[in-house]
């Protein structure tokens, strides 16, 4: 296993060798007919582009096997970084270019190391985002960028190029927001499951009785949660729709079907937060309220409201359970965190035991060896 060193480019590095390495990196795409700059540039242009920002190289046993350059925003008048590509002129965004790996070193973590160096540089310079672009036909390269956390934000047709470029962007500072919202989504699912397990024990007469809750009964309150969380808010967040719904509608008369829909809906929020790009969480949501008024609100904070709304109505139902003489679940967030910590510890110990067993070959393994 060779040691890979990621470092700033140095005077001893050969730009002629780096240029040839870039040619090899993009030879496959060039063979498809794409006139990529890195596939055909000369040594002088490689050196010129590297001087526009901080150039990093990946070195293995004295040989450069990868490179990338990161720079701050370009001036508004610097062609071709013009009005067609505003992402590269945003004051809070650094951008990457002239990225390439020797084909024999792909899949070994070299690219990830180069990108981490660029992210560290950008954060140290005070930038909140990174941007880059890739040829639309370069599907494998764009997939690599996606695995590094970049998401598509637009496209641009660079002058003289025979392909469309996809612009991709990554937020550097905001990972804690996703983690927190994912925690709230898991809690919403967990607390819903805990509550419904106790509601299942209610006789149907008590379950449907008007006991003075805002939506009258336990059944009515659960229907409201389904309407609000799935037919209203999820469609706003996921599909950009602004549905008109009745908040007190009984959309499911059968309690078993209602239970199933509530759990599926809670899972849908968890799945959505795994898919939504970071940029979206820090953006805004615009929708039309039920009364017809249009509003624009912070995406993340408004999503927090949705989960808080569920907590509010679950609290009403636990009060109803107590009034009926039934036991109520412990559904504070910290109880879920305790469960998750205990589960992680148990599985960590199990994995350790499995690893220990795996280190000792069985008789069958010895025979095959």
Protein Blocks (a to p, Z undefined) as FASTA:
>chain_A
ZZdddddddfklcfklmmmmmmmmmmmmmmnopacfklmpcfklmmmmmmmmccddddee
hiafbdcdddddddfklccbdfklmmlmcfkbccdehiacdfklgonlmmmmmmmmmmmm
mmmnopabdcddddfklmmlmmmmmmnopacfbdcddehiabdcddddddfklmmmmmmm
mmmmmmmmmmmmmmmmmmmmpcfklmmpcehianlpamlmmmmmmmmmmmmmmmmmmnop
acdddfkbcfbfblklmmmmmmmmmmmmmmmmmmpcfklmmmccddddfkopacdddfkl
mmmmmmmmmmmmmmmmmmmmmmnopacddfbfklmmmmmmmmmmmmmmmmmmmmmmmmpc
cfklmmmZZ
